[in-house]
Amino acid sequence: MAVVRASEDGAEVWRAAGDYLLAEPARHSVFIQLVCEGKGRFWWAEDPGGAVVGFAVQSPVGFSAGVSRCAPEVVDALCDAIAADVPDLPGVIAEAEVASWFAGRWAERWSVPTRPSECQRLYVLDRLIAPAEQAAPAAPGRLRPAAPSDRDTLVRWAHGFAHEVDFIPEDPAAVVDRQLPRGRLHLWDDGGPVSMASATPPRAGVSRIGFVYTPPDRRRRGYATALVSALTEQLLATGAERCALYAQLHNPTSNAIYRRMGYQPMADILMFRFGRDT
């Protein structure tokens, strides 16, 4: 039977579960980033021999729990431990089978409805397919880092992104204000900014691209494609061994674009919301 331990100390969590997370760095890239930044509540499950067999996080506090791929009995143990610590947990995000199992356990424990609210696919890339081979015309413009003078545009677009994806865990302006000074926000510029994306620095060889957004009046011109392709190329040239990103499955266009670049699917991710107001 798995024993679940908990901590909010990133250093302690890394000592206990770092090897487990590093065994699959692309699949665990979000967990690794959050532990290294020491942001959130963390739980990990150990088997009778002391080996870590499952992991969960809530970050920021008040958001849904993220749970690693693990056996059903480990999911049950993590769910019960999280329920004891966070009885008002609003939801769960995990690979499809794990999320469904966790949501079912939660519904039984608390007698509250749960419902799926979002479905994504995790993509991973080792080698970028050259833009000339991607069967799409090159968009005019260039990749550049976002500057402080771009903040108002980034905040406006961040709100647009949050409205469309409907699960940003914190205020979009706060995300911009945290990421902009770190150099993690990037723009495609065609006589001015036309598309944005974020990128994490490599951790265990993996950089993750996210926050990809083009305002509606600039879409269907290839800007996001050019941005993600150029950003992927830059990341691979400056230290990343692999790039990862998440795409909403209800958007067939973005999924097809990422596949043409060389991104390969690794896992399908489900988000469930909990409570009678879901």
C-alpha positions in Angstrom: 0.0 0.0 0.0 1.4 3.4 -0.9 2.2 5.9 1.8 1.6 9.6 0.8 3.9 12.4 2.1 3.3 16.1 1.7 5.4 19.3 1.8 5.4 22.9 0.6 9.2 23.0 0.7 10.5 22.6 -2.8 14.0 21.5 -1.7 12.5 18.7 0.5 10.3 17.6 -2.3 13.1 17.5 -4.8 15.3 15.4 -2.5 12.4 12.9 -2.1 10.9 12.9 -5.6 13.5 14.4 -7.9 14.7 11.1 -9.3 11.1 10.0 -10.0 10.4 13.3 -11.9 13.6 13.2 -13.8 12.9 9.7 -15.1 10.4 11.2 -17.5 11.4 14.9 -17.8 9.1 15.8 -20.8 6.1 14.2 -19.2 6.9 15.8 -15.8 8.1 19.2 -17.1 5.4 21.2 -15.3 6.0 19.4 -12.0 9.8 19.8 -12.3 9.4 23.6 -12.9 7.0 24.0 -10.0 9.2 22.1 -7.6 12.3 24.0 -8.6 10.5 27.2 -8.1 9.1 26.0 -4.8 5.6 27.1 -5.7 2.6 25.2 -4.3 1.6 22.2 -2.2 3.2 18.8 -3.2 2.3 15.2 -2.4 4.2 12.1 -3.4 3.4 8.4 -2.9 6.0 5.8 -1.8 5.7 2.1 -2.1 6.7 -0.2 0.8 10.3 -0.1 -0.3 10.4 3.7 -0.2 10.4 4.3 -4.0 8.3 7.1 -5.2 5.4 5.8 -7.4 3.2 8.9 -7.8 3.2 12.7 -7.5 0.7 15.5 -7.2 0.8 19.3 -6.9 -1.5 22.2 -6.3 -0.1 25.4 -7.7 -1.2 28.1 -7.1 -3.0 27.2 -3.9 -6.7 27.2 -4.8 -6.2 25.7 -8.2 -6.9 22.2 -9.4 -4.4 19.4 -8.5 -2.0 18.0 -11.1 -1.4 14.3 -10.8 1.3 12.2 -12.5 0.7 9.0 -14.4 0.5 6.2 -11.8 -1.3 3.0 -10.9 -5.0 3.2 -9.8 -4.2 2.3 -6.2 -1.7 5.1 -6.1 -4.2 7.5 -7.5 -6.6 6.5 -4.8 -3.9 7.1 -2.1 -3.0 10.5 -3.5 -6.7 11.4 -3.8 -7.4 10.5 -0.2 -4.4 12.5 1.1 -5.3 15.5 -1.0 -8.9 15.3 0.2 -7.8 15.4 3.8 -5.5 18.4 3.1 -7.7 20.3 0.6 -11.3 19.3 0.9 -12.4 22.2 -1.3 -10.2 21.1 -4.2 -11.8 22.6 -7.4 -10.6 19.9 -9.8 -7.9 17.7 -11.2 -5.6 17.8 -14.3 -3.9 14.6 -15.4 -3.5 12.1 -18.2 -6.9 10.9 -19.2 -7.1 7.6 -17.3 -5.6 9.1 -14.1 -7.9 12.2 -14.2 -11.0 10.0 -14.7 -10.0 7.7 -11.9 -9.2 10.5 -9.5 -12.5 12.3 -10.4 -14.5 9.1 -9.7 -12.8 8.6 -6.4 -13.4 12.2 -5.4 -17.1 12.0 -6.4 -17.5 8.8 -4.3 -15.7 10.3 -1.3 -17.5 13.7 -1.3 -20.8 12.8 -3.0 -20.3 15.8 -5.4 -20.6 15.8 -9.2 -17.5 16.0 -11.3 -17.4 16.8 -15.0 -14.6 17.0 -17.7 -14.1 20.6 -18.7 -10.9 20.6 -20.9 -8.9 18.2 -23.0 -5.4 18.8 -24.2 -2.6 16.8 -25.8 1.0 16.9 -24.7 3.4 17.1 -27.6 7.2 16.6 -27.5 9.8 17.4 -30.2 13.4 16.2 -30.6 14.1 17.5 -34.1 12.4 20.4 -35.8 11.2 19.9 -39.3 12.7 22.7 -41.4 10.1 25.4 -42.2 10.5 24.8 -46.0 9.3 21.2 -45.4 6.3 22.1 -43.2 3.9 22.6 -46.2 3.0 26.1 -45.1 4.0 29.4 -46.6 6.4 31.4 -44.4 4.8 34.3 -42.6 6.5 37.7 -42.8 8.1 39.1 -39.7 10.7 37.9 -37.2 11.0 36.4 -33.7 12.0 38.8 -30.9 11.9 38.8 -27.1 9.1 40.8 -25.5 10.2 44.1 -24.1 8.8 46.1 -21.1 7.2 48.5 -23.7 5.1 45.5 -24.9 3.4 45.0 -21.5 0.0 46.5 -22.3 -0.2 44.5 -25.5 0.8 41.3 -23.6 -1.7 41.8 -20.8 -4.5 42.4 -23.3 -3.6 39.3 -25.2 -3.2 37.3 -22.0 -6.7 38.2 -21.1 -7.8 37.0 -24.5 -5.9 33.8 -24.1 -7.4 33.2 -20.7 -10.9 33.8 -22.0 -10.4 31.2 -24.8 -8.8 28.5 -22.8 -10.9 29.1 -19.6 -8.5 27.5 -17.1 -5.6 30.0 -16.4 -4.9 29.5 -12.7 -4.1 33.1 -11.9 -4.7 36.7 -13.1 -3.3 37.0 -16.6 -1.7 40.3 -15.9 0.2 38.7 -13.0 1.5 36.0 -15.4 2.8 38.7 -17.7 4.4 40.6 -14.9 6.1 37.5 -13.6 7.3 36.2 -16.9 8.3 39.4 -18.7 11.3 40.3 -16.5 12.5 36.8 -16.8 12.7 37.0 -20.6 10.2 34.1 -21.0 7.8 36.0 -23.3 8.4 36.2 -27.0 6.7 37.9 -29.9 6.4 37.5 -33.7 6.8 41.0 -35.1 5.5 42.1 -38.5 5.6 45.9 -38.3 4.6 45.5 -34.7 3.7 42.5 -32.4 1.2 40.1 -34.0 1.5 36.9 -31.9 3.0 35.8 -28.6 4.3 32.7 -26.8 6.2 31.9 -23.7 9.1 29.5 -23.2 10.7 28.0 -20.1 14.4 27.6 -19.7 15.6 24.0 -20.1 15.1 21.8 -17.1 16.4 18.2 -17.4 16.9 19.1 -21.1 13.3 20.1 -21.7 12.0 23.6 -22.6 8.2 24.0 -22.7 6.4 26.4 -25.0 3.0 27.8 -24.0 0.8 30.9 -23.9 0.6 30.8 -27.7 -1.9 33.5 -28.8 -2.7 35.5 -31.9 -5.4 38.1 -31.6 -8.5 37.3 -33.8 -7.8 40.1 -36.3 -4.3 38.7 -37.0 -5.2 35.0 -37.4 -5.0 32.8 -40.6 -1.7 34.5 -41.7 0.7 31.9 -40.3 2.0 34.1 -37.5 1.6 31.6 -34.7 3.1 28.9 -36.8 6.2 31.0 -37.6 6.5 32.0 -34.0 6.4 28.5 -32.5 8.7 27.1 -35.2 11.3 29.9 -34.8 11.1 29.7 -31.0 11.5 25.9 -31.0 14.5 26.3 -33.3 16.0 28.9 -30.9 15.4 26.8 -27.8 17.1 23.7 -29.4 20.0 25.8 -30.5 20.6 27.3 -27.0 20.5 24.3 -24.7 17.2 22.4 -24.9 17.4 18.8 -25.9 13.6 18.6 -26.4 10.7 20.9 -26.6 7.2 20.3 -25.2 3.9 22.0 -25.5 0.2 21.5 -24.8 -2.5 21.9 -27.4 -6.3 22.0 -26.9 -7.8 19.0 -28.7 -10.8 21.1 -29.8 -8.5 23.1 -32.0 -7.6 20.9 -35.0 -5.6 23.6 -36.7 -3.0 24.0 -34.0 -2.7 20.3 -33.5 -2.0 19.8 -37.2 0.5 22.7 -37.3 2.5 21.2 -34.4 2.6 17.8 -36.0 4.0 19.4 -39.2 6.8 20.9 -37.2 7.8 17.5 -35.8 6.0 17.5 -32.5 4.8 14.0 -31.5 1.9 13.3 -29.2 3.0 11.9 -25.8 -0.2 12.0 -23.7 -3.8 13.2 -23.6 -4.7 15.4 -20.7 -8.1 15.8 -19.1 -9.3 18.4 -16.6 -12.2 17.7 -14.3 -14.1 20.3 -12.2 -15.6 19.3 -8.9 -18.7 20.7 -7.1 -22.4 21.2 -7.6 -21.8 24.5 -9.4 -19.8 22.7 -12.2 
